Amino acid sequence: MSLHDAYVERVVDLLDPALNRFHNMDLAEARARVLSGDAARVGAIDGSFALLARDGKTVRMARSMDRPMRYFLAKRQEGPALIVADRIDAIHEQLRREGLAGQFHPSYTRMVPAHYVVEIQLLGCPDPDPVYTRYFTPERNTLPADLDEIGRRYVGALASEVSKWVQSHDTAEPIGVAFSGGIDSGSVFLVAYHVLRALGMSPARLKAFTLDFGDGPDAGQARAFLDALGLGLFLETIPASPQDIDMAETVRVIEDYKPLDVECAAMGLALCQGIRQRYPDWRLLVDGDGGDENLKDYPIEENPELTIRSVVHNLMLYHEGWGVGRIKHSLTYSGGLSRGYVRSYAPARRHGFDAFSPLTRPSVVAVSEGIPFIDLTGYDVPTLYSLKGEVVRRGVKAVTGLDMPVFEKRRFQHGAVSQGTLRQRLPAEEALYRRQFLAQYA
């Protein structure tokens, strides 16, 4: 018997299986597919999930874009211990309970990247590298250069995902939409309104929750958006105070230090806290996170690493960053929205919401990756920025019959509060947030 054969490996799965949402199979079947490691079988899992499956010393893990999944491999004399959770602090606490906290540093934790099956062999020391198998690879540039057709397909996929999600919950439960009147939250709200009516359900279940610190433009924009469609009765403003923006608490909740994600998450925490105070039992919350990534609508000039060519030539660049196996891919955090979705997930979980963004679903992402961005833009940056509004506006009209207003793009944190007030509470210094995060484990 070899030394490896004598090891007794241990796996601690701290993930909450109740958070998984499947539309075409049960949990047991989904886990069996992950255990198989077969990319096509895993890619056919329809829903939101973070899954671990084990066969002896072989462990395989997979997650959807909207579910963070982290792991840590600890050393024990009797063999390795794999701890898996959605949070870094949960891993640390488990190691502390087992007397293994001395091995811990947050940078030693690993994130399962979205769209991959990660295989680990529990063979002891030294640990073999994980094996990554991509299970979602949308084909690029498959759609015609026709904005009406692209919009119809994109918003059609969005509507299909909203419909499946609505039907998976109690048909009378109220649904909140995190709403700014922007393109993403606006399209999600209008599609949800359309889907409820199409299914014969009452649209009175809907509310459009808009965060308002008193000096940001979103409250007025949200009102103008809904009033233009005669839907102003759905708007509910959630007031907040600048004192509600807590840098230390935000960093603790999201366990990350990227300034834009910290700012966005601070707004999410304020919104969720305000809704929870007003409605103690509210559970369902929908948002438009992922829309900017899908339509490649981020200011390229703010990132010195990017050009329009890198944005339109790289598969799911904004979703996955530079990608697994690349020099700039973070093993601790993953990249792109695969990393950044915690800005939506963690604030909602902190306040007890079952949150959902249909724009992160593979069927919607697949349509967006099929858009012929090069043909439509000719590598012109302003044309790329204008594309999202045109695609979504036309798609909403085709699917719902509604004429969606389109306003100038703003990030969540720049609409709910003025930039001056925001900067007083949240400095634009990544090093400060990084120190705050690491201080929790000093």
C-alpha positions in Angstrom: 0.0 0.0 0.0 1.4 3.4 -1.0 1.4 6.4 1.3 -1.3 8.1 -0.7 -3.6 5.0 -0.3 -3.2 5.3 3.4 -4.5 8.9 3.6 -8.0 9.5 4.9 -9.4 12.4 2.9 -12.2 14.6 4.3 -14.7 16.8 2.5 -16.8 19.4 4.3 -19.6 20.9 2.1 -21.0 24.0 3.7 -23.1 25.0 0.7 -26.8 25.4 1.3 -28.5 23.0 -1.1 -31.8 24.9 -0.7 -30.3 27.8 -2.7 -30.1 25.7 -5.8 -32.8 26.2 -8.4 -33.3 23.6 -11.1 -35.8 23.8 -14.0 -35.2 20.4 -15.7 -33.9 18.0 -13.1 -33.5 17.3 -9.4 -30.5 17.9 -7.1 -29.4 14.3 -7.3 -29.3 14.3 -11.1 -27.5 17.6 -11.2 -24.8 16.3 -8.8 -24.5 13.1 -10.8 -23.8 15.2 -13.9 -21.1 17.2 -12.1 -19.5 14.0 -10.8 -19.4 12.7 -14.4 -17.2 15.6 -15.4 -18.9 15.5 -18.8 -19.1 19.1 -20.1 -22.2 18.6 -22.2 -24.1 17.0 -19.4 -23.2 19.7 -16.9 -24.0 22.4 -19.5 -27.5 21.0 -19.8 -28.3 21.8 -16.1 -30.8 24.5 -16.3 -30.9 26.7 -13.3 -28.9 28.4 -10.6 -26.5 26.1 -8.7 -23.3 25.6 -6.7 -22.6 21.8 -6.6 -20.0 19.5 -5.2 -19.8 15.8 -6.0 -17.3 13.2 -4.8 -16.2 9.7 -5.7 -13.4 8.5 -3.4 -10.5 10.9 -3.8 -12.0 12.6 -6.8 -14.0 15.8 -6.1 -15.7 17.8 -8.9 -17.3 21.2 -8.4 -19.3 23.5 -10.7 -21.3 26.7 -10.3 -23.5 29.0 -12.3 -22.5 32.7 -12.8 -24.8 33.9 -10.0 -23.5 31.6 -7.2 -20.1 32.2 -5.6 -18.3 28.9 -4.6 -15.0 28.8 -2.7 -12.8 26.1 -1.4 -9.7 25.6 0.8 -7.5 22.5 1.0 -6.1 22.0 4.5 -3.4 19.6 5.6 -4.0 17.0 8.3 -1.7 14.3 9.4 -4.2 11.7 8.4 -4.9 13.2 5.0 -6.2 16.4 3.3 -9.4 18.2 4.2 -11.4 20.1 1.6 -13.7 22.8 2.9 -16.3 24.3 0.4 -18.6 27.2 1.0 -20.0 30.4 -0.6 -18.0 32.6 1.8 -14.4 33.0 2.9 -15.4 33.7 6.5 -17.4 30.4 6.6 -14.3 28.5 5.5 -12.2 30.3 8.1 -14.7 29.5 10.9 -14.8 25.8 9.9 -11.0 25.6 10.0 -11.0 27.3 13.4 -13.5 24.8 14.8 -11.2 22.0 13.6 -8.1 23.5 15.0 -6.7 24.2 11.5 -7.0 28.0 11.4 -3.2 28.4 11.6 -3.1 27.3 8.0 -5.6 29.9 6.8 -5.0 33.1 4.8 -7.8 34.5 2.6 -5.5 34.4 -0.4 -5.2 30.7 0.0 -8.9 30.2 -0.7 -9.9 29.4 -4.2 -12.9 30.4 -6.3 -14.6 27.9 -8.6 -14.8 29.9 -11.8 -18.2 30.1 -13.5 -18.7 27.9 -16.5 -16.1 25.3 -15.5 -16.1 21.9 -13.8 -13.2 21.9 -11.4 -11.7 18.6 -10.5 -9.5 18.0 -7.5 -7.7 14.8 -6.4 -7.4 14.5 -2.7 -4.0 12.8 -2.7 -2.2 14.6 0.1 1.0 16.6 -0.1 2.0 18.0 -2.5 -1.5 18.8 -3.8 -2.0 18.3 -7.6 -3.3 21.2 -9.6 -7.0 21.4 -10.2 -8.2 20.4 -13.7 -10.6 22.8 -15.4 -13.2 21.7 -18.0 -15.3 24.4 -19.6 -19.0 23.4 -19.8 -20.4 26.6 -21.4 -18.9 27.8 -24.6 -21.4 30.0 -26.6 -20.7 30.4 -30.2 -19.7 33.9 -31.2 -20.9 36.0 -34.2 -23.8 33.7 -35.2 -26.6 36.3 -35.4 -27.3 38.5 -38.4 -26.3 42.2 -38.3 -30.0 43.1 -37.8 -30.8 45.0 -34.6 -34.4 44.1 -34.7 -33.7 40.4 -34.9 -30.9 40.6 -32.3 -33.2 42.5 -29.9 -36.0 40.0 -30.4 -33.8 37.1 -29.6 -32.1 38.8 -26.6 -35.2 40.0 -24.9 -37.0 36.8 -25.9 -34.3 34.8 -24.0 -34.7 37.2 -21.0 -38.5 36.7 -21.0 -38.1 32.9 -21.1 -35.8 33.0 -18.1 -38.1 35.3 -16.2 -41.1 33.0 -17.0 -39.3 29.9 -15.7 -38.3 31.7 -12.5 -41.8 33.1 -11.9 -43.4 29.7 -12.3 -40.9 28.1 -9.9 -42.2 30.2 -7.0 -45.5 30.7 -5.2 -47.9 32.3 -7.7 -49.0 34.9 -5.2 -45.7 35.9 -3.7 -44.7 39.6 -4.2 -41.7 40.3 -6.5 -39.5 43.3 -6.1 -37.3 44.7 -8.9 -34.2 46.7 -8.0 -35.0 49.5 -10.3 -33.2 52.6 -11.6 -35.0 53.2 -14.9 -31.8 52.2 -16.7 -31.7 49.9 -19.6 -31.1 46.7 -17.7 -33.4 47.2 -14.7 -36.0 48.8 -17.0 -36.1 45.8 -19.4 -36.2 43.3 -16.5 -39.2 45.2 -14.9 -41.1 45.5 -18.2 -40.4 41.8 -19.1 -41.6 40.7 -15.7 -44.7 42.8 -16.0 -45.4 41.3 -19.4 -44.7 37.7 -18.3 -47.0 37.9 -15.3 -49.8 39.1 -17.5 -49.1 36.5 -20.2 -49.2 33.8 -17.5 -52.5 35.1 -16.2 -50.9 36.2 -13.0 -51.5 39.6 -11.3 -48.9 42.2 -12.1 -49.9 43.8 -8.8 -47.4 41.5 -7.3 -44.6 43.7 -8.7 -42.9 46.7 -7.1 -40.1 48.7 -8.7 -37.8 49.6 -5.7 -35.6 52.6 -6.3 -32.9 53.6 -3.9 -32.7 57.3 -3.1 -30.2 59.1 -1.0 -31.9 62.4 -1.8 -29.3 63.8 -4.2 -28.9 61.2 -7.0 -30.6 61.2 -10.4 -32.1 57.7 -10.3 -35.3 58.6 -8.4 -36.3 61.1 -11.1 -35.3 58.8 -13.9 -37.2 55.9 -12.4 -40.3 58.1 -12.1 -40.0 59.4 -15.7 -39.5 55.9 -17.1 -42.6 54.4 -15.5 -44.8 57.5 -16.0 -44.0 57.4 -19.7 -45.6 54.0 -19.8 -48.5 54.7 -17.5 -46.9 52.4 -14.9 -46.0 54.9 -12.2 -48.1 53.1 -9.6 -45.5 50.4 -9.4 -42.7 52.7 -8.2 -41.7 52.6 -4.6 -38.8 54.8 -3.5 -36.6 53.5 -0.7 -35.0 56.5 1.1 -31.5 56.2 2.6 -29.0 58.4 4.4 -25.3 58.7 3.5 -24.7 57.5 7.0 -26.1 54.1 5.9 -23.0 53.7 3.7 -20.6 51.7 5.8 -17.3 50.9 4.1 -16.1 48.3 6.7 -19.4 46.5 6.7 -19.6 46.5 2.9 -16.1 45.0 2.6 -17.0 42.4 5.2 -20.1 41.4 3.4 -18.6 41.0 -0.1 -15.2 39.9 1.0 -13.6 41.8 -1.8 -11.8 45.1 -2.3 -12.4 46.2 -5.9 -13.6 49.9 -5.6 -16.4 49.7 -8.2 -17.8 46.4 -6.6 -17.5 47.9 -3.1 -19.5 51.0 -4.2 -22.2 48.9 -6.0 -22.5 46.5 -3.1 -22.9 49.5 -0.6 -25.9 50.6 -2.7 -27.2 47.0 -2.7 -26.9 46.8 1.0 -28.7 50.1 1.5 -31.5 49.1 -0.8 -32.0 45.6 0.7 -31.9 47.0 4.2 -34.5 49.6 3.3 -36.8 47.1 1.8 -36.4 44.7 4.7 -37.2 47.4 7.3 -40.4 48.3 5.4 -41.4 44.7 4.5 -40.1 42.2 7.1 -41.3 39.1 5.1 -40.4 40.1 1.5 -38.3 37.5 -0.2 -38.2 37.7 -4.0 -35.9 40.3 -5.6 -34.9 40.6 -9.3 -32.2 42.8 -10.7 -30.5 43.6 -14.0 -26.9 42.6 -13.1 -25.1 41.2 -16.1 -26.6 43.4 -18.7 -23.5 45.6 -19.1 -21.4 42.5 -19.5 -23.7 41.0 -22.1 -23.8 44.0 -24.3 -20.2 45.1 -23.6 -21.3 48.4 -22.2 -18.4 49.5 -19.9 -16.3 52.6 -20.5 -13.2 51.2 -22.2 -11.2 54.4 -21.6 -11.4 53.8 -17.8 -9.4 50.6 -18.0 -5.9 51.0 -19.4 -5.7 47.2 -20.1 -8.5 47.3 -22.6 -9.1 48.3 -26.2 -12.3 47.9 -28.2 -10.5 45.0 -30.1 -9.8 43.1 -26.9 -13.4 43.6 -25.8 -15.0 42.4 -29.0 -12.5 39.7 -29.8 -12.4 37.8 -26.5 -15.1 35.4 -25.5 -17.1 36.6 -22.5 -14.3 39.0 -21.5 -16.5 41.0 -19.1 -18.1 37.8 -17.7 -14.9 35.9 -17.0 -12.0 38.3 -17.1 -9.0 37.2 -19.1 -9.9 33.6 -18.4 -8.7 30.5 -16.6 -5.1 29.6 -17.2 -4.1 33.2 -18.1 -1.5 35.2 -16.1 -4.0 37.8 -14.8 -6.7 35.3 -13.7 -7.1 35.3 -10.0 -7.2 31.9 -8.4 -8.6 33.5 -5.2 -11.4 35.4 -6.9 -11.8 34.4 -10.6 -12.4 37.3 -13.0 -15.0 39.5 -14.5 -18.6 39.0 -13.4 -17.6 35.5 -12.2 -15.8 37.5 -9.5 -18.0 40.5 -9.3 -21.4 39.0 -9.0 -20.8 38.8 -5.2 -21.7 42.5 -5.3 -25.4 41.4 -5.9 -25.4 38.0 -4.2 -23.9 38.9 -0.8 -26.1 42.0 0.0 -29.2 40.1 -0.9 -28.2 37.1 1.2 -27.2 39.4 4.1 -30.8 40.7 4.3 -32.6 37.4 3.6 -33.7 37.8 0.0 -33.9 35.2 -2.7 -32.4 37.3 -5.5 -32.2 36.6 -9.2 -30.8 38.2 -12.3 -32.1 36.7 -15.5 -29.4 38.4 -17.5 -26.7 36.1 -16.1 -28.4 33.0 -17.4 -26.5 31.1 -20.1 -29.4 31.3 -22.6 -29.3 35.1 -22.5 -25.5 35.2 -22.5 -25.4 32.9 -25.5 -27.5 35.3 -27.5 -25.3 38.2 -26.5 -22.2 36.4 -27.5 -23.8 35.6 -30.9 -24.1 39.3 -31.7 -21.7 40.3 -34.5 -20.2 43.3 -32.6 -17.4 43.8 -35.1 -19.7 44.1 -38.1 -22.1 46.3 -36.2 -19.5 48.7 -34.7 -16.6 48.7 -37.2 -14.4 49.0 -34.0 -16.0 52.4 -33.3 -16.3 52.9 -29.5 -19.2 55.4 -29.5 -21.1 53.0 -31.7 -20.5 50.1 -29.3 -21.8 52.3 -26.4 -25.0 53.1 -28.3 -25.6 49.5 -29.3 -27.1 48.3 -26.0 -29.9 50.8 -25.9 -30.9 50.1 -29.4 -30.8 46.3 -29.0 -32.8 46.2 -25.8 -35.3 48.9 -26.8 -36.2 47.1 -30.0 -36.3 43.7 -28.2 -38.7 45.0 -25.5 -41.0 46.4 -28.2 -41.0 43.1 -30.1 -41.6 40.9 -27.1 -43.9 43.1 -24.9 -45.3 45.7 -27.3 -44.1 48.5 -24.9 -42.0 51.5 -25.9 -39.2 51.4 -23.4 -37.5 54.8 -22.6 -33.7 54.8 -22.9 -31.6 57.0 -20.7 -27.9 57.6 -20.6 -25.9 54.9 -18.9 -25.1 55.3 -15.2 -23.7 52.8 -12.7 -26.0 52.0 -9.7 -23.7 53.9 -7.3 -23.7 57.0 -9.5 -27.5 57.1 -9.8 -28.7 56.5 -6.2 -26.4 59.1 -4.7 -24.3 62.0 -6.0 -20.7 61.3 -6.7 -19.6 63.9 -4.2 -21.6 62.3 -1.3 -20.5 58.8 -2.4 -16.8 59.8 -2.4 -17.1 61.2 1.2 -18.2 57.8 2.4 -16.2 55.5 0.0 -12.8 56.7 -1.1 -11.6 55.5 -4.5 -8.6 53.6 -3.1 -8.4 49.9 -3.6 -5.5 49.6 -1.2 -7.7 51.0 1.6 -10.4 48.3 1.0 -7.7 45.6 0.7 -6.3 46.6 4.1 -9.8 46.6 5.6 -10.5 43.2 4.3 -7.2 41.6 5.5 -7.6 43.3 8.9 -10.4 40.9 9.6 -7.9 38.0 9.7 -4.9 39.9 11.2 
